[in-house]
Amino acid sequence: MDDELYDEDEAGAAPIDMLAAFFAAHGWTHEHVGEDEIVATTQGSWANYELRAIWRDEDQVLQLLAFPDVRVVEAKRAPVWEVIGLINEQLWLGHFEMWSSSGMILFRHGILLGPDATLTLAQAQTVVETAIDECERFYPVFQFVLWGGKTPAEALSASLIDTRGEA
């Protein structure tokens, strides 16, 4: 990989290569799972996040998954499904979901890259930062529902309070 490819936001590269360079530049542990998949980990304020990017050449789509290390037991799945619906109403990019087989919560976003099939540094930064930011923003909501005894509406309301100033 030629580092000069990544000096300009407008210079594009193969999506998985660009993400590898982005992860390396941030010092995040990452590994190629295959030619079309990469996994990285980073520490957030609330949890460690696994980021998994999958390139689908036939569709020219890059899919980024962010796992905030939240698993939902069967007894709590109904309120979590409800809160996911409320959360997703707040999002412009991507969405949260819960895998029915494991109860894992994840954030998913897909980018249609088109015929040139390249990802710019600006696009890589946007998709990764959006995933992490949304996981950070809504992590407390899931915790309030799972452990705090709050209803989905109460959890969302309590988590979306904007603070002003600095402590």
C-alpha positions in Angstrom: 0.0 0.0 0.0 1.3 3.4 -1.0 0.8 5.9 1.9 0.6 8.7 -0.7 -2.8 7.4 -1.8 -4.2 8.4 1.6 -2.8 12.0 1.8 -5.8 13.6 0.0 -9.4 13.2 1.0 -10.3 12.9 -2.6 -7.9 10.1 -3.4 -9.8 6.8 -3.3 -8.6 3.2 -2.7 -10.1 -0.2 -2.5 -12.5 0.0 0.4 -10.9 -2.6 2.6 -7.4 -1.2 2.0 -8.6 2.4 2.8 -10.2 1.1 6.1 -7.0 -0.8 6.9 -5.0 2.4 6.5 -7.5 4.4 8.5 -7.4 1.9 11.4 -3.6 1.8 11.3 -3.4 5.6 11.4 -5.5 5.5 14.6 -3.5 2.7 16.1 -6.4 0.4 16.3 -5.9 -3.4 16.3 -7.2 -4.8 13.0 -6.9 -7.8 10.8 -8.0 -8.9 7.4 -10.5 -11.7 7.7 -10.5 -12.3 4.0 -9.9 -10.4 0.8 -13.2 -8.5 1.3 -13.5 -8.2 5.1 -11.6 -6.5 7.9 -12.2 -6.4 11.6 -10.9 -3.7 14.0 -11.4 -2.9 17.7 -11.4 0.4 19.5 -12.2 1.6 22.9 -15.1 4.0 23.4 -16.3 5.8 26.5 -18.8 3.0 27.3 -17.4 -0.2 25.8 -15.0 -1.8 23.4 -16.4 -1.7 19.9 -15.7 -4.3 17.2 -15.9 -2.8 13.8 -16.4 -5.2 10.9 -16.4 -4.0 7.3 -17.5 -6.3 4.4 -17.1 -5.4 0.7 -19.6 -6.8 -1.7 -18.0 -6.3 -5.1 -21.0 -7.6 -7.1 -23.2 -4.8 -5.5 -20.3 -2.3 -5.0 -21.5 -1.9 -1.4 -19.4 -1.5 1.7 -21.2 -2.6 4.8 -19.9 -1.5 8.2 -21.1 -3.2 11.4 -20.3 -1.9 14.8 -20.8 -4.2 17.8 -21.2 -2.3 21.1 -20.8 -5.5 23.2 -24.5 -5.7 24.3 -26.3 -9.0 24.4 -30.0 -9.2 25.2 -31.5 -12.2 27.1 -34.8 -13.6 25.8 -36.8 -12.0 28.5 -35.7 -8.5 27.6 -36.0 -8.7 23.8 -39.5 -7.2 23.4 -38.5 -3.9 25.1 -35.2 -3.8 23.3 -37.0 -4.3 19.9 -39.2 -1.3 20.9 -36.3 0.9 21.9 -34.4 0.0 18.7 -37.4 1.3 16.7 -37.4 4.5 18.7 -33.7 4.9 18.3 -33.8 4.3 14.5 -36.3 7.2 14.2 -33.5 9.5 15.4 -30.9 8.3 12.9 -30.0 9.8 9.5 -27.3 7.3 8.6 -27.4 3.6 9.5 -29.6 1.7 11.9 -29.5 -0.5 15.0 -30.7 -4.0 15.0 -30.7 -7.1 17.2 -29.7 -10.5 15.9 -32.5 -12.9 16.8 -30.2 -15.9 17.1 -27.8 -14.4 19.6 -29.5 -11.3 21.0 -26.5 -9.2 19.9 -27.0 -5.5 19.3 -25.3 -3.9 16.4 -25.2 -0.7 14.3 -25.2 -1.3 10.5 -24.5 1.1 7.7 -24.0 0.4 4.0 -22.4 2.7 1.4 -23.0 2.3 -2.3 -19.7 3.2 -3.9 -20.6 2.9 -7.5 -18.6 1.8 -10.6 -15.2 3.1 -9.5 -15.5 1.0 -6.2 -13.2 3.2 -4.3 -13.5 4.7 -0.8 -12.0 8.1 0.0 -10.4 8.9 3.4 -13.3 11.3 4.1 -15.9 8.6 3.4 -14.0 6.1 5.6 -13.8 8.7 8.4 -17.5 9.5 8.1 -18.7 5.9 8.2 -16.5 4.8 11.0 -17.0 7.9 13.2 -20.8 7.8 12.6 -20.9 4.2 13.7 -18.9 4.8 16.9 -20.7 8.1 17.7 -24.1 6.4 17.4 -23.0 3.5 19.5 -21.7 5.9 22.1 -24.8 8.0 22.0 -27.3 5.2 22.4 -25.3 2.7 24.6 -26.9 4.2 27.8 -30.4 3.7 26.3 -29.8 -0.1 26.0 -28.4 -0.2 29.5 -31.4 1.7 31.0 -33.7 -0.8 29.4 -31.7 -3.9 30.2 -30.5 -3.0 33.7 -32.2 0.2 34.8 -35.8 -0.9 34.8 -36.8 1.9 32.4 -39.4 1.6 29.7 -38.0 2.2 26.1 -39.5 5.7 26.0 -38.1 6.6 29.4 -34.7 5.2 28.5 -34.5 7.2 25.3 -35.7 10.4 27.0 -33.2 10.1 29.8 -30.3 9.4 27.4 -31.0 12.3 25.0 -30.7 15.1 27.5 -28.3 17.6 26.1 -25.9 19.1 28.6 -24.7 22.7 28.4 -21.3 24.0 29.4 -18.4 22.2 30.9 -17.9 20.8 34.4 
